């Protein structure tokens, strides 16, 4: 199996970044580009839904919350709509200097290097949008 890790230093307090991940309206504002007209459903509890959908882009992530430890850790079962294979995405938040938050995405369970590479590109773009939302520095690779 293949895996990837991306991280960023986001210039916002941990509670605010946590809300960006667990509040559906806030998540929809940044996770995908505005042109996607993103809709999200978040049930911030174990086995709750964590779904992001774009009718415009014809794409959706059908996630399920595996573990949740507010405001530091969110682990998701991750599945693209129309696919059977699931992967595991864990987002961790750590308080950093100057009221910033270190965000780390660790995504595991890819069947191929190509699948991993497409997720590296996707997460890099998502993390960059989160940095753009608040300020900070993305660290890719």
KOLNU-226889 format. One record per residue: x, y, z of N, C-alpha, C in turn. Coordinates in steps of 0.05 Angstrom, whole numbers, padded with zeros to 5 digits, always signed. Layout:
% KOLNU-226889
XYZXYZXYZ/...
This chain:
% KOLNU-226889
+00017-00024+00000+00000+00000+00000+00018+00025+00000/+00007+00046-00011+00021+00071-00013+00008+00092+00005/+00024+00112+00013+00013+00133+00031+00026+00159+00024/+00015+00181+00035+00026+00208+00031+00021+00225+00056/+00038+00245+00060+00035+00264+00082+00040+00293+00071/+00022+00311+00078+00025+00339+00071+00021+00355+00097/+00034+00378+00099+00029+00395+00123+00031+00424+00116/+00020+00440+00135+00021+00469+00131+00019+00482+00158/+00029+00506+00159+00026+00523+00183+00005+00544+00175/-00018+00543+00188-00041+00560+00182-00042+00582+00203/-00044+00607+00194-00044+00630+00212-00072+00634+00224/-00081+00615+00239-00106+00617+00253-00105+00598+00278/-00120+00605+00298-00120+00588+00322-00132+00560+00316/-00124+00541+00332-00132+00513+00328-00163+00510+00327/-00178+00524+00344-00207+00521+00344-00219+00530+00318/-00208+00551+00306-00218+00561+00281-00213+00541+00258/-00188+00530+00258-00182+00511+00237-00198+00485+00241/-00203+00477+00266-00220+00454+00271-00248+00459+00260/-00259+00483+00263-00285+00489+00252-00284+00488+00221/-00262+00495+00209-00259+00493+00180-00262+00464+00170/-00254+00445+00187-00256+00417+00180-00282+00403+00188/-00295+00414+00208-00318+00400+00220-00345+00414+00218/-00345+00438+00208-00370+00453+00203-00375+00452+00173/-00398+00441+00164-00403+00437+00136-00401+00462+00119/-00413+00484+00128-00413+00509+00113-00385+00519+00110/-00369+00518+00131-00341+00528+00130-00324+00510+00112/-00328+00484+00114-00313+00465+00097-00318+00470+00068/-00343+00474+00061-00351+00479+00033-00339+00504+00022/-00332+00523+00039-00321+00549+00030-00293+00546+00019/-00277+00527+00029-00249+00526+00021-00239+00500+00010/-00251+00477+00015-00239+00451+00008-00234+00448-00022/-00252+00458-00039-00249+00456-00068-00251+00484-00079/-00243+00488-00104-00244+00515-00116-00273+00526-00117/-00277+00552-00115-00304+00564-00115-00320+00556-00139/-00308+00553-00162-00323+00546-00186-00337+00518-00184/-00329+00502-00164-00341+00475-00160-00368+00477-00146/-00375+00500-00135-00400+00504-00120-00404+00481-00101/-00384+00477-00084-00382+00454-00065-00404+00455-00044/-00415+00431-00039-00433+00426-00017-00421+00406+00002/-00426+00408+00027-00414+00390+00047-00434+00382+00068/-00431+00358+00078-00446+00347+00100-00426+00337+00121/-00427+00347+00145-00409+00338+00166-00425+00332+00191/-00422+00308+00200-00434+00298+00225-00410+00293+00244/-00401+00312+00260-00377+00310+00275-00379+00291+00299/-00382+00265+00293-00383+00244+00313-00373+00219+00301/-00365+00200+00317-00356+00174+00306-00378+00161+00289/-00370+00152+00265-00387+00140+00245-00406+00160+00232/-00402+00186+00237-00417+00206+00224-00407+00210+00195/-00424+00223+00179-00417+00229+00151-00398+00253+00150/-00380+00252+00131-00362+00274+00124-00360+00273+00094/-00378+00288+00081-00381+00286+00052-00378+00313+00039/-00364+00313+00016-00360+00337+00000-00368+00330-00028/-00385+00348-00040-00396+00342-00066-00396+00366-00083/-00391+00362-00109-00394+00383-00130-00409+00372-00153/-00433+00381-00157-00449+00373-00180-00436+00384-00206/-00425+00408-00204-00413+00421-00227-00389+00405-00237/-00372+00396-00218-00348+00380-00226-00354+00350-00227/-00379+00342-00220-00387+00314-00220-00368+00297-00204/-00364+00305-00179-00346+00290-00162-00355+00293-00133/-00350+00272-00118-00357+00272-00089-00340+00253-00074/-00333+00261-00049-00320+00244-00030-00342+00236-00010/-00344+00210-00006-00364+00199+00013-00348+00189+00037/-00343+00207+00056-00327+00200+00079-00344+00192+00103/-00330+00179+00121-00343+00171+00146-00322+00176+00168/-00331+00188+00190-00313+00194+00212-00307+00169+00227/-00281+00162+00228-00273+00138+00243-00266+00145+00272/-00251+00167+00275-00245+00177+00302-00245+00207+00301/-00251+00219+00324-00253+00248+00326-00245+00256+00354/-00224+00272+00356-00215+00282+00382-00211+00313+00379/-00233+00327+00385-00233+00356+00381-00214+00369+00401/-00199+00389+00392-00196+00399+00365-00170+00391+00352/-00161+00366+00356-00135+00358+00347-00133+00336+00326/-00154+00319+00323-00151+00296+00306-00178+00288+00294/-00178+00285+00267-00201+00275+00252-00191+00254+00233/-00201+00230+00237-00193+00207+00219-00218+00198+00204/-00215+00196+00177-00237+00191+00159-00232+00166+00142/-00254+00151+00139-00254+00131+00117-00261+00148+00092/-00245+00145+00071-00247+00162+00048-00254+00145+00024/-00275+00152+00010-00282+00138-00014-00294+00158-00035/-00283+00156-00059-00294+00173-00081-00320+00160-00090/-00340+00176-00095-00365+00165-00105-00360+00150-00131/-00372+00126-00133-00369+00110-00157-00347+00090-00155/-00331+00091-00133-00309+00072-00129-00315+00055-00104/-00304+00031-00104-00308+00013-00081-00286+00016-00061/-00262+00021-00070-00238+00021-00052-00239+00045-00033/-00234+00040-00008-00233+00061+00012-00204+00064+00022/-00197+00089+00029-00171+00095+00041-00176+00109+00068/-00155+00116+00081-00156+00127+00108-00142+00154+00108/-00157+00175+00115-00145+00202+00116-00147+00212+00144/-00123+00219+00155-00122+00230+00182-00112+00258+00181/-00127+00277+00193-00119+00305+00194-00114+00311+00223/-00090+00320+00229-00083+00327+00257-00076+00357+00258/-00083+00369+00281-00079+00397+00285-00062+00400+00311/-00042+00417+00310-00025+00423+00333-00022+00453+00336/-00025+00463+00360-00021+00492+00365+00009+00498+00360/+00013+00520+00346+00041+00529+00339+00044+00557+00349/+00068+00568+00344+00074+00595+00353+00056+00616+00340/+00054+00638+00354+00039+00661+00343+00010+00655+00337/-00003+00638+00353-00031+00631+00350-00037+00617+00323/-00017+00604+00312-00020+00589+00287-00026+00560+00293/-00033+00545+00273-00039+00517+00275-00024+00501+00254/-00010+00480+00263+00003+00462+00244-00018+00441+00236/-00024+00439+00210-00043+00420+00199-00027+00399+00184/-00031+00373+00191-00018+00351+00177-00040+00332+00167/-00037+00325+00141-00055+00306+00129-00038+00281+00123/-00046+00259+00134-00034+00233+00128-00055+00215+00115/-00051+00208+00090-00071+00193+00076-00058+00166+00067/-00070+00144+00075-00059+00117+00070-00078+00099+00056/-00067+00077+00046-00083+00056+00034-00087+00057+00004/-00070+00073-00010-00072+00075-00039-00062+00049-00051/-00075+00041-00073-00067+00016-00086-00044+00018-00105/-00038+00043-00113-00017+00047-00133-00003+00074-00128/+00020+00077-00140+00035+00102-00138+00019+00124-00153/+00006+00118-00175-00009+00137-00190-00033+00148-00173/-00046+00130-00158-00068+00139-00141-00057+00157-00119/-00035+00150-00108-00022+00167-00087-00015+00194-00099/-00003+00195-00122+00005+00220-00135-00019+00239-00140/-00041+00227-00149-00065+00244-00153-00075+00256-00127/-00073+00241-00105-00082+00251-00079-00062+00271-00068/-00036+00268-00074-00017+00288-00065-00024+00315-00079/-00030+00314-00104-00037+00338-00119-00063+00350-00107/-00083+00333-00102-00108+00343-00091-00105+00355-00064/-00092+00341-00045-00088+00351-00018-00071+00376-00018/-00050+00377-00035-00033+00401-00037-00050+00425-00044/-00068+00422-00063-00086+00444-00071-00105+00451-00048/-00116+00431-00035-00135+00437-00013-00121+00451+00010/-00098+00441+00018-00083+00453+00040-00075+00481+00033/-00067+00486+00008-00060+00513-00001-00084+00532+00001/-00108+00522-00005-00132+00539-00002-00137+00545+00027/-00132+00526+00045-00135+00532+00074-00115+00553+00083/-00090+00551+00073-00070+00571+00079-00079+00598+00068/-00088+00598+00043-00097+00623+00031-00120+00636+00047/-00137+00619+00058-00160+00629+00074-00151+00645+00099/-00130+00636+00111-00121+00648+00137-00093+00661+00136/-00077+00653+00116-00049+00661+00116-00033+00637+00127/-00007+00638+00123+00010+00616+00133+00029+00607+00112/+00039+00582+00115+00058+00571+00097+00052+00541+00093/+00048+00533+00067+00044+00505+00061+00072+00492+00057/+00074+00467+00065+00099+00451+00062+00092+00425+00048/+00098+00424+00023+00090+00400+00008+00114+00381+00004/+00106+00356+00001+00127+00335-00005+00136+00320+00018/
